[in-house]
Structure formats: C-alpha cells, structure tokens
Amino acid sequence: MAFEGLTERLQNAIGKLRKKGKISETDVREVMREIRLALLEADVNFQVVKDFVKTVRTRAIGAEVLESLTPAQQIVKIVNDELTKVMGEEAVGLNKSEKIPTIIMMVGLQGAGKTTTLGKLALKLKNEKNARPLMIAGDIYRPAAIDQLEILGKSIEVPVFSMGTDVSPVEIVKKGLELAAEKKNDYVLIDTAGRLQIDELLMDELAQIKKLAQPNEILLTVDAMTGQNAVEVAKGFNEQLDVTGVVLTKLDGDTRGGAALSIRAVTGKPIKFIGQGEKMTDLDVFYPDRMSSRILG
Ligand code: GDP
C-alpha cells in the first residue's frame, strides 16, 4: 500500500508550521485548507472531509495548540487521533456464534476479491484458531467460480462443498450447512454470487441466503482501488443486507486511500480486514491507529 500522495501532502502542510514558534489562528486555518485539499485529492468522501476538517480545526485553535511551543507536533497528534476515529478507533474482530458453527457469508461485486478473500479467511482461521472450516461454493453464475474455490480449497487444505451450477444457491447453502453439522465444522464460509453492479436479482438472492443461513457475519468485500465507488457499493450493500463488516481488498494497489478513510464513516460498519496481495496469506486485521500512523508517515 502506498498513500504517498496523501502522506506527502499532509507532511508538507504541517511541516510549514515547524519553522514557526507559536502559531496563530490564521496559520491553523491555512494548514486546514491544505489538509482539506489533500484529503479530497485522495478521494475521501466529501462529507467525511468536511466533518474531519471541522473537528480538527476546532481542536487545533484551542489553547493547547496555540499556546504550545511545539504546535506542529500538537497538530500531528490531533490529525492522527481524528484519522483513527474516522476509521473506527479500535480493531473489530469476527463475530462468533455461541455454538458451532460460526457462519460467515461473503458478499461483494464481481472482481472485488470475494472468492480469494474467502480462501484467505479460511486459512487464517485454520492457522490462528486451529479451526476446521468448510467453504460452500454458492456462486453458480460466474464461470469457473466453483473451480476457483475448489482449487483454492485444495491449496489451503480446507474442504469445499459444491453442487455444480444447476442447483439454486439457497439449496446449495442448505445442503452445505447440513454437511457442516454432520462433520462438526466450527466455521462455515459461504461464497455467494457477485455482479458487475448492484441489482435487484442479486440482492434478492443474497437476502434469501441470509434468511436461511442466519449468518453471524456478513462480510462485504470491496476493492480499495475503486475509491469512492467502493464507498457507494458498500453503502448499497449495507442498506439492503445490513452487513456486519467490510473487507477492503487490493490495498496493496491503492495509491490514494479514499475508501479506507471513508467507509466506516459513511456506512457505520467497521472495516474488519484488509487484503494486501494475491497470496493466501495476504489478509490482515484492520487496525485504525496503525493505518493512521502509516498515512501520516
Ligand atoms: P470475486 O469475483 O469477487 O470472487 O473476485 P476474485 O476473488 O476472483 O478476485 C479477483 C482478482 O483480484 C483476482 O485476480 C485476485 O487474485 C485479485 N485479488 C483479490 N484480493 C486481492 C488483494 O488484496 N490484492 C491484490 N493485489 N489482488 C487481489
């Protein structure tokens, strides 16, 4: 991941204050104008930028900064705090069912990285929690989606339940859950269909699967490289399905950072994981404070 543009612009804006001793309210307003532009250029949601700038400015023209002998440092701290808050403050873990299995339903648009992320998550659960997951191949529309999941399953040694493409996804999920009960799998990860864009048919199908499976977690995968579009997609899915969390994929290729900084504030739902590469081990828990420090450089 490289938010170089944003990092550089924030550092430049705040850096100008370093040469000064005490700063004035005008200095604060000037630096906030530059921070605002930097965030907008990084494709952060307009409303999020507006609220962020207002909060930081209010804190920064308070006595603690204006009377400080190290005002630039104080402002860095405030920006860091507020960036962390915008992204959700604390890392949020996976929901867990009281009795097995914990059911995780993965949703998202085609190409966002849904199937890959499902495999990554199964491997993570296996490695870190000693879990025995079962993956269900519920995407019957995308050519080769089932093959892809089966190949993934073999490579990470996690079983995959599939019934081909002639059976309805709801039926596949029902049978898959029966198998998981029989085999006492502690996690079930359901792959679902994606589309190029949100449409009613897709949402109906996902709603039916949700109703049947009663998942503990509905994780939405969105592609960080698509910026504000990812935020709109997240909003749309959340309105229809009330997702429980977001996985931001392809952060390794995202040069701006707009999605990472907007999704939590716009949808109210936490980013739980980030995908940072194509390998099966490239999935990490999302820590807002670490991300904020990385952005500030
Ligand atoms: P789906 O249609 O949503 O199931 O998408 P796939 O899982 O098939 O992923 C689409 C493409 O994105 C594949 O080539 C993946 O290897 C790639 N991909 C998924 N996640 C990441 C990621 O975090 N980083 C990178 N660089 N590529 C990813």
Boltz pocket constraint, residues with backbone or C-beta under 6 A from the ligand:
constraints:
  - pocket:
      binder: B
      contacts: [[A, 108], [A, 109], [A, 110], [A, 111], [A, 112], [A, 113], [A, 114], [A, 115], [A, 116], [A, 117], [A, 194], [A, 248], [A, 249], [A, 250], [A, 251], [A, 252], [A, 253], [A, 274], [A, 275], [A, 276], [A, 277], [A, 278], [A, 282]]
      max_distance: 6.0
